[in-house]
Amino acid sequence: MNLQDQEMKIVIVGHVDHGKSTIIGRLMADTDSLPQGKLEQVRETCRRNSKPFEYAFLLDALKEEQAQGITIDVARMFFKTKQRNYIILDAPGHVEFLKNMVTGAAQAEAALLVIDAKEGIQINSLRHGNLLSMLGVKQVAILINKMDLVDYEEEIFKQIVDSYRIFLEKIGIEPIYYIPVSGRFGDNIASSSGNMCWYSGPTVLEALDQLKPKKQPIHAALRMPVQDVYKFTGHGDQRRIIAGTIESGILRVGDELIFYPSGREGRVHSIEHFPTTELTEVQAGYATGFTLEEQAYVSRGELVTKKGETSPKVVLSFRANLFWLGKNPMIPGKTYFLKLGTAKRRIKLEGIIRVMDASTLDPNYHPERIEINNAAECILKCDKPIAIDSNYEMSLNSRFVIVDEYEIAGGGIIQEAINERQLYWQKSTVSREDRESLNGHRSGVLWFTGLSGAGKSTLANALEKRLFAEGIRTYILDGDNVRQGLNQDLEFSPEDRAENIRRIAEVAKLFTDAGVLVLTAFISPYHVDRKLAKNIIHGDDFIEIYVRCSIEECEKRDAKGLYAKARRGEISQFTGVSAPYEVPENPDIVVSTEEMNIEQCVEEIMTELKNRKVV
């Protein structure tokens, strides 16, 4: 990449009227980055309105801005030097508009923090420093502006630097430079000032060009939040394109993927690109779409990772540094929404470790609430599992915002995952092997899969009767029975079907540890969900039995009339009608209830179990 092709995002912050907009206007004007005629247009507007020209007027693009005389949003400005291209994010200085700054600073690779030499350090100077620290912005230059108002006095500059340095050391920020400037007259902006011969450091432009650009993290573990899944049905096109932006790593055709938090797996079949040029890989920073060799029913909010690389943590709770900006205090017990990447979860404030006054950093340990404009170290708990990385591991997947009453009310960075219940597998003094020895047979799971009406439950019951007669300890987990209790909260969407199978697999795993031979009778229509069940139970203990029967025959057997209702649209997501059934590719056992009676099917399965030394 050529230097001129590099791009760096800079956020500029500071207390109200300390001169941020003036400095940006100067940077754009002195680097010839303004649209042609823009400078003359603003000068002429000022002349017609009998207003003195200010470089800050170049940025006043919003009507509300001009009406109030303040910057109210994170505005994006562009300029370039011989070294690289820059995007300046002009963040507001007013306390009530700090929420907009969170959005700007979270995208920035570096920051310019502006302090008025005459007014000195103000409350927002401290808050902004604290917020930059919390957001993990490491490269910071401090601009002591309006030196012309203090006659370019070196002693005043040093006093501000010494005082602010003490504050910044407390929050872990070590500025790369302190630069005395005058935005109004251009001192030390693009060229060195003759008014401050006592200063020998770089100008603002020189300091910017010395910043280290953030490297696209192509060598880090793959992280791609799923933005959406696009389905095509025309002309027999069955593609499901999983779309999103790659935050880190490289995605290649043939990569084996794991989607979190669901745990679903798949292999990349193709990388979709428009126009139709075929790609074999795509890297961090690019929006893309890809298909899988086998359909996996993933949805928005999943996190794409690569098998064998560092995986995220799937948790309910985590510790975070939070900056609260809401109209009302953040309180325990209330439900908020958290947005991390494309994932969205309901969350509650589980605990407050400490709250810091954002202007003084004075700690208050274990308070009852987080007041507006305060920073806090706290514990947040989600209603459903979420895939996270800590700020130390993968900073891109650790930053989040919190929404309260449809408005962004806070932002923060995840510090660590919390095993909130500190759960560990407790090994019994009586082992699985001991139980199997006592029972006289192996334990395991016989996983029956097939269409509704194929005869799974009937066959499972007949097989259990035969096994019981031979002294085998068994138990049947039946789909209808489980949905009346353990899984009564689940519907029949792909996501709920996956959760249904996951829970059953976990229960079956416990039965296996107890030395029992478990028979499960579930439609379990998707390859990926059956594969997940096999991974949970462990491959050698999982025997997949495909109960084969044509859909026409299943409909003939349907005493409840479910197929007829599904075809009339009275039942949605019905397997075989309005939802797919993916036939097992390599089942351990196949029996056809259409070609054999139940007794013959039982004999077929018993023979295979004996061959496998299960019974």
N, C-alpha and C positions, 0 to 999 in steps of 0.2 A: 504493500500500500504506500503510495506517495504521501509525503508530509501534508501536501495540500488537500489530500483526500480525507485526512483525519478530521474528526469532529469531536468537540468537547462541550459538555453542558455545564454551565456555571450558574449558580444561584447567587443573587446579590441581595443582601439583607441589611437592615439597620433601622434605627428609631425614626419616627416620622420627622420629615423635614431635615434629615441629616444629609440629604443630597444624593441619594441613590440614582434617581432618574437623571439628574444632571450629569453624573459620571457616565452613565450608559449613553446618553446623548452625545457626550464628548467622544467616547470610544467609537461610536458609529460614524460620527462626522470626521474624526481624525484618521479613520481607516478607509474613508470613501466608501462606506457600506450602506449609505442611505440611498433610497430610490432617487433617480435623477430628478432634480428640481425640488426635492422635498425640503431641503434646508432653506432655499429661497422662498418657498411657499409659506413656511412657518414664519420666517422673518416678515414677509409681507402681511400675513394675518395679524401679527403683533403690531405692525405699523398702523394698519387700518383700525385696530381696536385701541390704539394708544397705550399699548402695554409694552414694557421693556422685554426684549427677546431673552429667553432662557432655553438652554439646551434640554431642559426637562420637558418642554412643550413638544418635543419630537416624539415623546412616548405617550402623550395623552390622547390615546385613540378611543377610549371608551367615553360615552356621553356622561355617564355618572361620574367618571373621573374628573372631567372638565367642570362639571357642576359643583362638585364638592372640593375640587382642588387636591384630591388625594388619589393614590394608586390603589385600586380595589381588587385587582385580580393578578394572577401570575401571568404576566405578559411575556411573550417570546420575542426576542430580538436576535438578529443575525448580523455578525460581522466576521471579517477574516483578516489574518495576518499572513506573512510569508510562511509562517510555521504551520498553521492549521485553520480550520473553520471553527467558529464559536457560536453556541446558542446561549444567550443570556436569559435566565429566568428572573424577571424582576418581581420579587416577593414583596408584599405590602408590609408596612411598618406598624400600622395601628393594631392594637391588641385584639379588637373585635374581628379583624381580618386575618388573624394568624392561621386559621384553618386552611386558607388558600395557600399559605406558605408551606404547609405540610406537603401538599401535592407537588409544589415546585422543588423543594429541597430533596424530596425522596428520589427525584430523578437526577440530581446533580452529582457530578464527579468532584467538584470543588466549589468553594464559596468565597465571595468577597463580602466582608462585613464592614459597614461604613459607620464611623463615629464622627460627630461634629466636634471640631477642635475647640470651638467656643463654648458649646453646651456641655461637652464632656460625656462621660459614660451615663447612659440613661437606663431606665428599667427594661426597655425592649432590647437594649444592647446586651443585657445579661440574659434575657429570655431567649434571644436568637442564638446566642452562643451555646446555651444549654440545649436548645432544640437541634442545632447542628450536631452536637455531640451525640444525642440520642439517636439521630438518624444515621449516624456512622459516616458523616462527611469528614474525611481526614485532612484534605488539603484546603487550608484556609489562609487567606491573606487579609490583614486588617488595614483598612484605608482610613487614615485620620484626615478627614476632609475639611474644607473651608479654612485651610491654613492662612488664607489671605485675611480672614477676620481677626486673626491673632498676630498679625504682622510677621507671619512665618517664623515665630519664635521656636527655637529648638527645645527650650526648657519645657514649654507647654506640651509639646509632642512627647517628650520623655516622661513627663508626669502621667499622661494618659496611658502610655505603653506600659510603664511599671505597674500601674494600678490594675490595668486590664489583664496583664500577664498573670498576676496572682490568681485572679478569678479563673482564667482559662486553665491553669494548671490543675485546679480542683476538679475540673470536668474532663480532663484528659485530652485537651486540645493544645497542640503546639503549632502556632502559626508559622508558615514558611517565611513570611515577611510582614513587617509593619512599615507602611509607606505613607509619608506625608504628602497630601495632594490638595489641589484646588480644582474642583470640577468646573467652576465658573470660568477660570482663566487658563485651564489646561495644564497647570503645573504638575509634573511627574505623571501625567496620564499617558500620553504617547511619546513625549520627549522630556528630557531632564530639565529641571527648573533652575533658572539662574537666581531665583529668589531664596533658594535653600541650598547654598553651597556646602553647608554642614552635613547634608545627606549624600551618601555615596552609593546607596543601594539601587535596585532596578526601578524602572517606571512600572506602571500598572501593566502595560502591554508586555514588557519584558518579563515581568513576573508570571503573567498568564502563559507565555510561551515556554516557561521553564516548568510548568506543571506537568506531571506525568499522566498521560491519558489512560483511562481505564481500558485494559485489554479485554477484548471480547473473550469471555471465559470458555473458549472452545475446548480447552484441555480439562475442564472441570467435568463432574458427573452430569449426565443429561438431565435436564429439567425442562419440561414443556407443559404448562397448564393447558388443559383442554378447553378451548373456547366454545366449540360446538362440534356436532357430528352431522354431516350432510349426507342425506340418502337420495339415491337416484333410482327411479322405477321405470322410466321410459325406455322403450326399445330393449327390454331385457337387461338393462344395466342394474346390477345388484350391488354396486359399490357403496360402501359406507366410509366416507372420507373424514378422518379425525383431524380437526383443524386447530391451530393455535400458533403461538410464537415461541420459538426455542429460546429460553432464557440462558441456558448454558449447555455446553457439550456439543456433540455432533450426532445427528441421526442418519443412519445408513440403511439401505435396503438389506434385508437379512438380519438386522438387529433383533435380538430377543428382548422384549419389553415387559415391564411390570407397571400396571396402573395402580396408583395409590389414591385413596385409602382402600379401594375394593380388593386389591390383590390380584385382579385379573391379569392374565398374561396373553401375549401374542407375539407374532413375528412379522416384521415389516415386509409387506409384499411389494409396495410401490410408493414412490414419493410423487405426489400429484403437483404438476407445475403448469402454469399458463403463460404463454402459449404452450403447445404440446411437447416442447423439448423435454426429453426424458432425463431425469436426474437420478443419481445413485446415492447422493448424500446432500445434506443441508446442515448448516451450522448455526451457532448462537447468533442472535440478533435478527433472524429471518422469520417471517410469518410463513407457514407452510401447511400442507395437508398430506396425510398418508393413509394407506389402506393396509389391512392385515391379511395374512394368508387365510386365517379363519376369523369369522366375524366374532367380535367381542363387544358386548353391549355396554360400552362405556358412555359416560355422559359428561356434560359441562361440569367443571369443578374437579375432575380427576387430574392427577399429576402423572405425566409420562416420565418413566425412568428406564434405565437400561440395566438388564440383569447382569450381575457381576460387578457393577459400580456401587459406590456409596449410596445407600438407600436413605430416604427420608424417614422420619419417625412418625408413626401413626398414633395419635394421642387424643385424649379428650381435654387435657389440661396442660398449660404451659406457663412459664414465668416470663414476663415481658417488661420492658421499659415503655411507659405510656405517657404521652403528652395529651392532656384533656383540654378540649376546646369547646365543649358543648354549652348550650344555654343554661342547662341545669347540671348540678353536680352528678358525677358517676357514683352510683350507690350499689352495695351488694343486694342481690335478690332480684333486681330488675333485669329484664331481658333486653339485650341489644343485638345488633347484627355485626358480625365480623366479616370483612372481605380480605382474603389472602389470595393473590393471583386471581383465578376465576372462581375459586371456592367461596361459598357463602354459608355461614353457620350462625345459628342463634347462640349467643354466649351470655354468661353471667359473670359478674365480678365475684370470684370465689374468696379472695383474700387480698388485703392491702399490706404489703411488707413495710413500705415507708412512702411518704409523700414529701416532695421537696418543693419549697417555695421557689418558683422558677426564677425569681429575681435575685434571691439571696442564697439559694441552695441549702437553707436551714432545714434539716430533716425533722419529720414528725413521724414517729414509728407507730404503726398499727392504728391509724386514724379510722374514722367511720365512713369517710367519703373522700372523693377526689374532686376538689373545687376547680372551677374554670381557670385555665392558664397555669395549672400546676402539673408538675411531672411526678410520676409515680412508678415505683417498682411493685408489681402486683401479680396475682395469679388469676388467669382467666380460664373458664371452663366452657367447652362447646357442648351442644346437645347431641352431636354426632361426631364420630372420629374424623380427624382432619390430618392431612400429611403436611409436616412442617420440617424446616431445617432451622438450626440456631443461627444467629448472626455470625458466629465464629466459623460455621461450616459453609453455609451458602447464603450470603447476605441477600441475594435477589429473592429467595423464597422465605425470607424471615420478616419482611416488612408488611404491615397490615394497616387497615383503617377500620374504625368503628362507626357505625351509623346508628343514630338515635332519632326517632321521629322523622325518618326520611332525609336527615341531614348528616353530613360527615361531622362527627363530634369528637373524634380523637384519632391519633395515629401512633404507631409504635413499632418496636422491633422485638422479635422473639429472642430470648436469651437462652432458654433451655426447655426441653420437654420434661414433663413431670409425670412419673408413675404415681398418680395421686393416691392410689390405695396401696402402693408398694407391694404389689402382688408377685409372688414367686411360686413356681410349681412345687408343691409339697409332696415329696416322695413318701409313699407308705412303706412301713416295715414289711408288709406283705406285698410282694411284687406281682406283676402280671404273670410272670413265669410260674410263680407259686400257685396262682389261681388256675392257670391252664393245666398244671400238673395235677391239681386236686380234681379238676373237671374231667381230665382225660382227653382233652381235645384243644386245638388252637382256637383262639378268639379271632375275630375279624369282622368285616362288613361285606354283606352281599347286597350290592346296590342295584336294585331293579329300576330300569328306565324304559319308557315307552309311552305311546299315546294314551290319552284317556279312553278307557274301554278295552285296552289291549289285554287286560287280565293280570296286571301286576299284583294287586292286592290278593286276588283269588289264588294266584300261583304262590305268592309269599306265604299265605296262610296254609296252603296244602303242604308246602315244603317244610314249614315250621312243625307241622303235625308229625311229619315223617322224621325229622331230626329229633324232636322231643321223644318219640318212641324209641329212638336209638340212644337215648341218654345224653343228648346234646343240650346244653343250656343256651337258650335262645331268647330273643325279644324282637318284636316287629315294631318299627317306626313307620306308621302309615301317614300319607299326606293329609287326608281328611282329618284324622285324629289330631295330628300335630297342629293343624291350623285352627282347631277349636280351643287350643290352650296356649302353648308356648308361642305360636306364631299368629295369634288371632289379630294382631295389629298390622299384618302385611296383606297387601292386595296382590294383583297379578301382573304388574308392570315388570319389565325386564330387571329393574333395580330391586324390586321387592322379591321377585323370584330368586335372584342371586342371594339376597339376605336370607331367604327361606332355606336355601340349600346350605349356606354357610352355617346357620344355627344347627341344622340337622347333622351336618358333618361333625360339628363340635360335640354334640350329644352322643353321636355314634362312637366318637373317639373315646369318650369316657366309658361307655359300655365295653369297648374293646379292652381298655385297661382293667376292667372288672372281670375279664376272662370270659365274656359272653360273645356268642356269635350273633351279630345283629343283622336283621333283614330290613332294608328300607325300601318302601314302595312309593316312589315319587316320579312324576312325569320328568322332572329335571331336563328341560328341553335343550339347553345350550351346552355346547362343547366346553366353553370356558368355565361354566359353573361346575360341571362334573369334574373337570380337571382341578379346580380349586378344592372340591371335596376330597379328591384323591390326595392332594398335597397335604391337607389338614390331617387326614386319617393316616397317611403314610402309605406309599405305593404297595408294599407287600401285603398289607392288611386289607386292601381295597380290591374287591372283585366285582367288575362291572358286568351286569347281566342285562342284555338287550332283549326285551320282550317284543318280538316283531309281530306286527299285525297291520294290515292295510287300513287306511282311514275309512274305506267303504264298509269293511267288516266291523270296525269300531262303532260306526254310526248305527249299524243294524243291532248291535248289542246294547245300545244306549237306552236303558229303561227309564232314565230320568229325563230324557229329552234335551240334554245339554247341548248337543250338536245342533239340533233344530233351533234352539233359542239363540245360539251363537250365530247361525246363518241368518236369522231374522234381525240380528243386531242387538238382541236383548242382553247378551253377555259379551263384554269386550275382552280383548287380550286372551281369547280362547285358543289353546294350542291346536294347531292343525287347520284352523279356520281363519282367525284373525291374528294369530301369532305363530311363528315358525316352530317346527321341531327339527332339530339337527340330529340326524341319525349317527350313532356312534361309529367311528371309523375303525377302531380296533378293539371291540369289546372282548372281555375274557370269555364270556359264554353268550351264545345266541340261541334262543328258543322261539319257535313260531307257534303261537297259540291258534293260528289260523289253519295250520297244517297238522298239528298234534293236539291230542287232548291233554288235560291237566296232568294226569298220571304219567304220561309219556314225557312231558316237560320236566316233572319232578325227577324222574329216573335219569334224564339227560343231565340235570344239574348235579344230582347226587354222584353220578359217575365222575364228573369233572372235579368235584370237591374231594373225592377219594384219591383221584390222581394227583391232586395238589397237596394231599396229606393234611387237608383242613379237618376232615372227620375220619 
